[in-house]
Amino acid sequence: MELITTYICKKFDIGVHDNMFGGTLMSLIDDAAGSYASQLCDTPRMVTIKFDELVFKKPVKVGNILKVYGKVVKFGNSSLELYMEIRKHNVYTGEQEIVTHTNVKFVRIDEEGNPIPISERVKLRYEERLKKYGKGLLTIEEKGSEKEIHNLN
Ligand SMILES: CC(C)(COP(=O)(O)OP(=O)(O)OC[C@H]1O[C@@H](n2cnc3c(N)ncnc32)[C@H](O)[C@@H]1OP(=O)(O)O)[C@@H](O)C(=O)NCCC(=O)NCCS
């Protein structure tokens, strides 16, 4: 799994029970997963088609640092399924506990909003990156040294 984003829970994220609002946590997953899917697939046109079950196992309070992790479960033809996890991060000990996790599925669409295939190049590149770097998103420096896979679209 790789770290996608980090978020600090703020006062305006809190619902009626002094806990972070469930819908906001869901939105955090959707944002992180959507941006992850777009970066992996080299396109901003990735739409959420399915969210699996979400269980909120731990309350999130103001000031808590949340880390959102993700990984690819499966590339389909036009779809990409991700596993996403939100963890509370303790800055003193470095310990983390899972707040919630779920699978989210995205579909690559064209300009008219119709599903189109995710290229084989993208799928192969993810496998290569996973083997070499243990992750799908690279830093600029890592990208510079990455051997691109050509002619596989
Ligand atoms: C995404 C969308 C274009 C797909 O259209 P569609 O007619 O359902 O497309 P298809 O039936 O050809 O399926 C496309 C892919 O989605 C998958 N899919 C469709 N319905 C699904 C369902 N109920 N559950 C899981 N996957 C599903 C298919 O398996 C297929 O994957 P594959 O190409 O990897 O095999 C359409 O459903 C849509 O526009 N939905 C709204 C998206 C949205 O607004 N999301 C919120 C904002 S981002």
The ligand as an SDF file (V2000), in Angstrom:
LIG
                    3D

 48 50  0  0  0  0  0  0  0  0999 V2000
  -19.2750    5.1840  -15.3450 C   0  0  0  0  0  0  0  0  0  0  0  0
  -20.2980    5.0370  -16.4670 C   0  0  0  0  0  0  0  0  0  0  0  0
  -19.8850    5.8770  -17.6530 C   0  0  0  0  0  0  0  0  0  0  0  0
  -20.2540    3.5570  -16.8830 C   0  0  0  0  0  0  0  0  0  0  0  0
  -21.2790    3.3750  -17.7870 O   0  0  0  0  0  0  0  0  0  0  0  0
  -21.9500    1.9300  -17.9210 P   0  0  0  0  0  0  0  0  0  0  0  0
  -22.9790    1.9850  -18.9470 O   0  0  0  0  0  0  0  0  0  0  0  0
  -22.3150    1.4320  -16.5600 O   0  0  0  0  0  0  0  0  0  0  0  0
  -20.7080    1.1100  -18.4980 O   0  0  0  0  0  0  0  0  0  0  0  0
  -20.5040   -0.4250  -18.6830 P   0  0  0  0  0  0  0  0  0  0  0  0
  -21.7170   -1.2380  -18.3490 O   0  0  0  0  0  0  0  0  0  0  0  0
  -19.9180   -0.5700  -20.0600 O   0  0  0  0  0  0  0  0  0  0  0  0
  -19.3800   -0.7710  -17.5940 O   0  0  0  0  0  0  0  0  0  0  0  0
  -18.1420   -0.1000  -17.5700 C   0  0  0  0  0  0  0  0  0  0  0  0
  -17.3010   -0.6960  -16.4890 C   0  0  0  0  0  0  0  0  0  0  0  0
  -17.9350   -0.4540  -15.2290 O   0  0  0  0  0  0  0  0  0  0  0  0
  -18.1580   -1.6920  -14.5710 C   0  0  0  0  0  0  0  0  0  0  0  0
  -19.4450   -1.6250  -13.8940 N   0  0  0  0  0  0  0  0  0  0  0  0
  -20.6290   -1.2530  -14.4280 C   0  0  0  0  0  0  0  0  0  0  0  0
  -21.6020   -1.3620  -13.5090 N   0  0  0  0  0  0  0  0  0  0  0  0
  -21.0200   -1.7990  -12.3940 C   0  0  0  0  0  0  0  0  0  0  0  0
  -21.5190   -2.1350  -11.0990 C   0  0  0  0  0  0  0  0  0  0  0  0
  -22.7980   -2.0170  -10.7730 N   0  0  0  0  0  0  0  0  0  0  0  0
  -20.6450   -2.5620  -10.1800 N   0  0  0  0  0  0  0  0  0  0  0  0
  -19.3280   -2.6960  -10.4730 C   0  0  0  0  0  0  0  0  0  0  0  0
  -18.8080   -2.4020  -11.6770 N   0  0  0  0  0  0  0  0  0  0  0  0
  -19.6410   -1.9870  -12.6240 C   0  0  0  0  0  0  0  0  0  0  0  0
  -18.1680   -2.7610  -15.6390 C   0  0  0  0  0  0  0  0  0  0  0  0
  -17.8120   -4.0070  -15.1280 O   0  0  0  0  0  0  0  0  0  0  0  0
  -17.1500   -2.2090  -16.6120 C   0  0  0  0  0  0  0  0  0  0  0  0
  -15.8430   -2.5340  -16.1980 O   0  0  0  0  0  0  0  0  0  0  0  0
  -14.7670   -3.1560  -17.2240 P   0  0  0  0  0  0  0  0  0  0  0  0
  -14.7710   -2.3110  -18.4670 O   0  0  0  0  0  0  0  0  0  0  0  0
  -13.4540   -3.0770  -16.5200 O   0  0  0  0  0  0  0  0  0  0  0  0
  -15.2020   -4.5560  -17.5080 O   0  0  0  0  0  0  0  0  0  0  0  0
  -21.7310    5.4240  -15.9970 C   0  0  0  0  0  0  0  0  0  0  0  0
  -22.2170    4.4200  -15.1290 O   0  0  0  0  0  0  0  0  0  0  0  0
  -21.7270    6.7690  -15.2860 C   0  0  0  0  0  0  0  0  0  0  0  0
  -21.5930    7.7930  -15.9330 O   0  0  0  0  0  0  0  0  0  0  0  0
  -21.9220    6.7750  -13.9670 N   0  0  0  0  0  0  0  0  0  0  0  0
  -21.8930    8.0000  -13.1860 C   0  0  0  0  0  0  0  0  0  0  0  0
  -20.4850    8.2200  -12.6140 C   0  0  0  0  0  0  0  0  0  0  0  0
  -20.4830    9.3660  -11.6310 C   0  0  0  0  0  0  0  0  0  0  0  0
  -21.1180   10.3800  -11.8620 O   0  0  0  0  0  0  0  0  0  0  0  0
  -19.7720    9.1750  -10.5050 N   0  0  0  0  0  0  0  0  0  0  0  0
  -19.7480   10.1720   -9.4520 C   0  0  0  0  0  0  0  0  0  0  0  0
  -18.8860   11.3570   -9.7990 C   0  0  0  0  0  0  0  0  0  0  0  0
  -17.2270   10.9280  -10.2590 S   0  0  0  0  0  0  0  0  0  0  0  0
  1  2  1  0
  2  3  1  0
  2  4  1  0
  2 36  1  0
  4  5  1  0
  5  6  1  0
  6  7  2  0
  6  8  1  0
  6  9  1  0
  9 10  1  0
 10 11  2  0
 10 12  1  0
 10 13  1  0
 13 14  1  0
 14 15  1  0
 15 16  1  0
 15 30  1  0
 16 17  1  0
 17 18  1  0
 17 28  1  0
 18 19  1  0
 18 27  1  0
 19 20  2  0
 20 21  1  0
 21 22  1  0
 21 27  2  0
 22 23  1  0
 22 24  2  0
 24 25  1  0
 25 26  2  0
 26 27  1  0
 28 29  1  0
 28 30  1  0
 30 31  1  0
 31 32  1  0
 32 33  2  0
 32 34  1  0
 32 35  1  0
 36 37  1  0
 36 38  1  0
 38 39  2  0
 38 40  1  0
 40 41  1  0
 41 42  1  0
 42 43  1  0
 43 44  2  0
 43 45  1  0
 45 46  1  0
 46 47  1  0
 47 48  1  0
M  END
$$$$
